[in-house]
Amino acid sequence: MVREAERALGVFISNHPTDNARRGRVAIGVLLVGLAFAAAATPMTFAIFAERAHAVRLTGLLWGAALIGIYGGVSNGLRTLRRHGEIFVLREQGLVYRRTGETRVLPWTAIRSVVERGQDHALGRLMGWDVHTVIRIRDGGRLLLTGYTEDAARLAIAIRTAVAANTP
């Protein structure tokens, strides 16, 4: 039945698999960096309260970096665990989204909006944030296309263009 629904979307254009292994490596790296910052910030925090030291700003910066790293590692780690086999298939009349245990066949009219929130700079590219496209579906769900997906920038443009052309 899924194959028939896919064929109903017209001619196949391209496959865009997600590099989940890279996402996992980044998650581990970022988590380790966050934990290292937390390890550096902990004794400074105790010193501030015990001795009324004046390194409050530095300690705050360390904790900020620690929390960002830990959050980034955990969120990427959860996506790594949940999105095995993730692939976006671009077809003439819509998009097919697959991951282990799930297939969504979406004609362009089923997509409510496409919003790009990417950050295209060195850190953004490393973290997969260079493309961060939120695809909101009319039934209330959403898909997230990130820089971990092969040729994600071009795919995001194709989806945005097609949805805009097919929105009533």
C-alpha positions in Angstrom: 0.0 0.0 0.0 2.8 2.4 0.8 4.5 1.7 -2.5 1.2 2.6 -4.3 0.9 5.8 -2.4 4.5 6.7 -3.2 3.9 6.0 -6.9 0.9 8.2 -6.8 3.3 11.1 -6.0 4.7 10.9 -9.5 8.2 10.6 -10.9 11.0 9.8 -8.5 13.5 12.7 -8.3 16.0 11.9 -5.6 16.9 10.1 -2.3 18.4 12.0 0.6 19.6 9.7 3.4 20.6 11.1 6.8 24.0 10.4 8.2 22.9 9.1 11.6 26.4 7.9 12.5 27.8 11.4 12.1 24.9 12.7 14.2 25.8 10.2 16.9 29.5 11.1 16.8 28.7 14.8 17.2 26.3 14.0 20.0 29.1 12.2 21.9 31.6 14.9 21.2 29.4 17.7 22.3 28.3 15.9 25.4 31.9 15.3 26.4 32.7 18.9 25.9 29.7 19.9 28.0 30.7 17.5 30.8 34.3 18.9 30.7 33.0 22.4 31.1 30.8 21.2 34.0 33.8 19.6 35.6 35.7 22.8 35.4 32.8 24.9 36.7 32.0 22.7 39.7 35.0 23.5 41.9 34.7 27.2 41.0 31.1 27.2 42.1 32.1 25.7 45.4 34.8 28.3 45.8 32.4 31.1 45.1 30.1 30.0 47.9 32.7 28.9 50.4 35.2 31.8 50.0 33.1 34.4 48.3 35.5 34.4 45.4 35.1 36.9 42.6 35.1 34.6 39.6 31.3 34.7 39.3 31.3 35.7 35.6 33.8 33.1 34.5 31.9 30.4 36.5 28.6 31.5 34.8 30.2 31.3 31.4 31.5 27.8 32.2 28.1 26.6 33.4 26.5 28.2 30.3 28.9 26.3 28.0 28.4 23.1 30.0 24.6 23.3 29.8 24.7 24.1 26.1 27.0 21.1 25.5 25.0 18.7 27.6 21.7 19.8 26.0 23.2 19.5 22.5 24.7 16.1 23.2 21.5 14.7 24.8 19.2 16.1 22.1 21.4 14.9 19.2 21.8 11.5 21.0 18.1 11.1 21.3 17.6 11.9 17.6 20.3 9.4 16.8 18.5 6.7 18.7 15.1 7.5 17.3 15.8 8.1 13.7 17.6 4.9 12.4 17.3 4.6 8.6 16.0 8.2 8.1 15.7 9.1 4.5 13.8 11.8 2.6 12.6 10.8 -0.9 11.7 13.7 -3.2 9.1 12.9 -5.8 7.4 15.1 -8.4 4.1 15.6 -6.4 5.4 15.2 -2.9 7.8 13.9 -0.2 8.2 10.5 1.3 9.8 10.3 4.8 11.1 7.0 6.0 12.8 5.8 9.2 12.8 2.4 10.9 9.2 1.6 11.7 7.7 4.6 10.0 6.9 5.8 6.5 5.0 9.0 5.7 3.8 9.8 2.2 3.1 13.5 1.9 1.7 15.2 -1.2 2.7 18.8 -1.3 -0.8 19.9 -0.3 -0.5 17.9 3.0 2.4 20.2 4.0 1.2 23.4 5.8 4.5 25.3 6.0 8.3 25.0 5.6 10.4 27.2 7.9 14.2 27.4 7.7 16.1 28.1 10.9 19.6 27.1 9.8 22.8 28.7 11.0 25.3 28.5 8.2 28.7 29.1 9.8 31.6 26.8 10.9 30.1 25.6 14.1 26.6 25.3 12.5 28.0 23.1 9.8 29.8 20.9 12.3 26.7 20.5 14.4 24.3 19.9 11.5 22.6 23.3 12.1 23.5 24.7 8.7 20.2 23.4 7.5 17.4 23.2 10.1 14.2 23.1 8.2 10.9 22.5 10.1 8.3 20.9 7.8 4.8 21.3 9.4 2.2 18.9 8.3 -1.5 19.8 8.1 -2.5 16.9 10.4 -0.5 18.5 13.2 2.8 16.6 12.9 6.2 17.9 11.8 9.4 16.7 10.2 12.9 18.1 10.8 15.4 18.2 8.0 18.9 19.0 9.3 22.4 19.3 7.8 23.0 15.6 8.6 20.9 14.8 5.6 22.7 14.4 2.2 22.3 17.5 0.1 19.9 19.0 2.7 20.2 22.6 1.5 19.1 21.8 -2.0 16.4 19.5 -0.7 15.0 22.2 1.6 14.9 24.7 -1.3 13.0 22.1 -3.5 10.5 21.4 -0.7 9.9 25.1 0.0 9.5 25.8 -3.7 7.1 22.9 -4.3 5.0 23.7 -1.2 4.7 27.4 -2.2 3.6 26.4 -5.7 1.0 24.0 -4.5 -0.5 25.9 -1.6 -4.1 27.0 -2.4 
